[in-house]
Amino acid sequence: MSPRLPEERPKEPPTGYKIAHPMLSHDGTRAAFTGISLGGSLPYGVLDQARCAYGRRHSAPHRRCDCGFHCVHARAEAEGLLCTAEHRSAALLRVAVLGAYIRFERGFRYARQRVRAMTVQPCDCGAAATGLADAGWGRPGWRALEGVCGRCGHDGGRAAVTLPRFAAAAGEGLRVTAAPAVPGAVPAGLGLPELAAEAALLQARLDWFQSELGRLRKAD
C-alpha cells in the first residue's frame, strides 16, 4: 500500500498568488482568466472547479497527474514571473485555495479556487492602467486583454473595458486594482502643450548644466 499524504483541515482557506491573462467573452458579458502554462487553453471563472488539462476523467488534483489549479505562497515570487517578456501583460491574482489540495514547498496544487483580487500591470507606455484592451489574441469565444492607460487605449482604437466593468462582468466580488505607474513614465493624457512645456523645462536645465560646465572649465 502506498502511504497516504497527511491531511490538513485549516479554519480558513489558504491564500496563494499566481499570474494569468484576463479574458472577456466575445459578447462582452463574461470575464475570466487563462493560465500561462498547463491548462492555458481552459479559461476559468472567478469561482471555478479545476479540470484535468489532459482530458482524463479523474478528479483534480490527482497525485499521478499535473492537473489542478496552481499557485505559489509568496506574492513576490508570483510578481517575479511578470518579468519575462511573454508574461508582462498578465495580471497578478490573489486566490483562495478551496477543496482538496496538495501542498508543495513553493505553493499549492488544488481542486477549486476563488480569485479574490486582480492587479493589472501598467500600460506599455509605463502609465498606470485605467482599463483593459484587446491584446490581439485569445481562445475560442474569448478575447485576451491587457492593461492600457486612458490615452493609449483611446489612440489605439482597440475595444476596451474599464477596470470596474471587468470586475462587474467577472462577478463574485472580484476586486480589481491597477499597479503603480513605472517610475519615469510620461503621465497619461498629456497633449502637445504639456509636452512642449516639458521639453522647454528639460532644455532650460540642459542650458544651465552647460553654463555651469563652462564656468568650471574656465576656473581650471
C-alpha positions in Angstrom: 0.0 0.0 0.0 1.2 3.5 -0.8 1.5 5.9 2.1 -1.3 8.4 2.4 -0.5 12.1 2.4 -1.1 14.0 5.6 -4.4 15.8 5.7 -4.9 19.4 6.7 -8.1 21.0 7.9 -7.5 24.7 8.1 -10.1 27.0 9.6 -9.7 29.5 6.8 -8.9 28.7 3.1 -5.2 29.2 2.4 -4.2 32.2 0.3 -1.9 32.0 -2.8 -0.8 34.1 -5.7 -0.5 33.4 -9.4 -0.4 35.3 -12.7 -3.0 34.8 -15.5 -4.3 36.7 -18.6 -7.6 38.4 -18.2 -10.2 37.3 -20.7 -13.5 38.7 -22.0 -16.2 36.7 -23.8 -16.9 37.6 -27.4 -20.2 39.2 -26.5 -18.6 41.2 -23.6 -20.8 39.8 -20.9 -18.5 37.5 -19.0 -14.9 37.8 -17.7 -12.5 35.0 -17.0 -8.8 34.1 -16.8 -6.4 31.8 -18.6 -3.2 30.4 -17.2 0.3 30.9 -18.5 1.3 27.2 -18.8 -0.5 23.9 -18.2 -4.3 24.5 -18.6 -3.8 27.7 -20.5 -6.4 26.5 -23.1 -9.1 26.3 -20.5 -10.4 29.8 -19.3 -11.7 29.7 -15.8 -14.0 32.0 -13.8 -13.6 33.8 -10.6 -15.1 30.8 -8.7 -14.3 27.6 -10.6 -13.5 23.9 -10.4 -10.3 22.6 -11.9 -10.5 20.1 -14.7 -7.8 17.8 -16.0 -6.0 19.5 -18.9 -5.2 16.2 -20.4 -8.9 15.2 -20.6 -8.7 12.4 -18.2 -11.7 11.5 -16.1 -10.1 11.7 -12.6 -10.7 14.5 -10.2 -8.1 17.2 -9.9 -5.6 17.4 -8.3 -4.6 13.8 -8.9 -1.3 12.6 -7.3 -0.1 11.0 -10.6 -1.0 13.9 -12.8 -0.1 17.6 -13.1 -3.8 18.7 -13.2 -5.4 21.2 -10.9 -5.0 24.9 -10.3 -1.5 26.0 -9.3 -0.4 29.0 -7.1 2.6 30.0 -5.0 2.7 31.0 -1.4 4.6 34.3 -1.8 3.3 37.4 -3.7 6.9 38.4 -4.5 7.5 35.1 -6.3 4.4 35.5 -8.4 5.4 39.1 -9.3 8.8 37.7 -10.4 7.0 35.7 -13.1 5.8 39.0 -14.6 9.4 39.9 -15.6 9.6 37.5 -18.5 8.7 39.0 -21.9 5.8 36.6 -22.7 4.1 37.3 -19.3 4.4 41.0 -18.9 0.8 41.7 -20.0 -0.5 39.1 -17.5 -2.3 40.2 -14.2 -1.4 39.2 -10.7 -4.1 37.3 -8.9 -4.7 36.7 -5.2 -6.6 33.5 -4.7 -8.3 31.4 -2.0 -7.4 27.7 -2.2 -10.6 25.7 -1.9 -11.3 22.0 -1.8 -8.7 19.3 -1.8 -5.1 20.5 -2.3 -1.5 19.2 -2.3 1.0 21.4 -0.6 4.5 21.9 -2.0 7.4 23.8 -0.8 6.6 26.8 -3.0 2.9 26.6 -3.4 -0.3 24.5 -3.9 -1.9 22.3 -6.5 -5.7 22.2 -5.8 -9.2 21.4 -6.8 -11.2 24.7 -6.6 -10.3 28.4 -6.2 -11.9 31.8 -5.8 -10.0 34.7 -7.3 -10.2 37.4 -4.6 -8.2 40.2 -6.3 -6.6 41.1 -9.6 -3.8 43.7 -10.1 -3.5 44.9 -13.6 0.1 45.7 -14.8 1.0 49.2 -16.3 0.3 50.1 -19.9 3.1 49.6 -22.4 3.9 53.4 -22.1 4.5 52.9 -18.4 1.4 54.7 -17.1 -0.9 53.1 -14.6 -3.7 51.2 -16.4 -7.2 52.6 -16.4 -8.8 49.8 -18.5 -8.2 46.5 -20.3 -8.0 46.4 -24.1 -7.9 43.6 -26.7 -4.4 42.1 -26.6 -4.6 40.7 -30.1 -5.0 37.0 -29.3 -7.5 34.8 -27.5 -9.2 31.4 -27.2 -12.4 30.2 -28.9 -15.1 32.5 -27.7 -12.7 34.6 -25.5 -10.5 37.6 -26.2 -7.4 38.2 -24.1 -7.0 41.6 -22.5 -4.1 43.7 -21.3 -3.8 46.8 -19.2 -3.9 50.2 -21.0 -3.9 53.8 -19.9 -6.7 56.2 -21.0 -4.5 57.8 -23.7 -3.2 54.6 -25.3 -6.5 52.8 -25.1 -8.2 55.6 -26.9 -5.4 56.2 -29.5 -5.1 52.6 -30.4 -8.7 52.2 -31.4 -8.9 48.9 -29.6 -12.1 47.7 -27.9 -11.5 48.3 -24.2 -13.4 47.9 -20.9 -12.8 49.8 -17.7 -11.5 48.0 -14.6 -14.8 48.3 -12.7 -16.7 47.0 -15.8 -14.4 43.9 -15.9 -14.9 43.3 -12.2 -18.7 43.5 -12.7 -18.6 41.0 -15.6 -16.4 38.7 -13.5 -18.8 38.8 -10.5 -18.2 37.1 -7.2 -17.0 40.3 -5.6 -13.7 40.4 -7.5 -11.5 43.4 -6.6 -9.6 44.9 -9.5 -6.8 47.5 -9.0 -4.0 48.9 -11.1 -0.3 48.6 -10.3 1.5 51.9 -9.9 3.0 53.6 -13.0 6.5 52.7 -14.0 8.9 55.4 -12.5 9.8 58.0 -15.1 6.8 57.2 -17.3 5.1 60.1 -19.1 1.8 60.7 -17.4 -1.2 59.6 -19.4 -3.3 62.3 -21.1 -0.5 64.8 -21.9 -1.2 66.8 -25.0 1.0 68.9 -27.3 1.1 72.0 -24.9 2.1 69.9 -21.9 4.7 68.0 -23.9 6.1 71.3 -25.2 6.3 72.7 -21.7 8.1 69.5 -20.5 10.6 69.9 -23.4 11.2 73.5 -22.6 11.9 72.7 -19.0 14.4 70.0 -20.0 16.1 72.4 -22.4 16.4 75.0 -19.7 18.0 72.5 -17.3 20.4 71.4 -20.1 21.4 75.0 -20.8 22.1 75.5 -17.1 24.3 72.4 -16.9 26.2 73.6 -20.0 26.8 77.0 -18.5 28.0 75.5 -15.2 30.3 73.2 -17.0 31.7 76.1 -19.0 32.3 78.1 -15.8 34.1 75.2 -14.1 36.4 74.7 -17.2 37.4 78.4 -17.1 38.1 78.2 -13.4 40.5 75.3 -14.1 
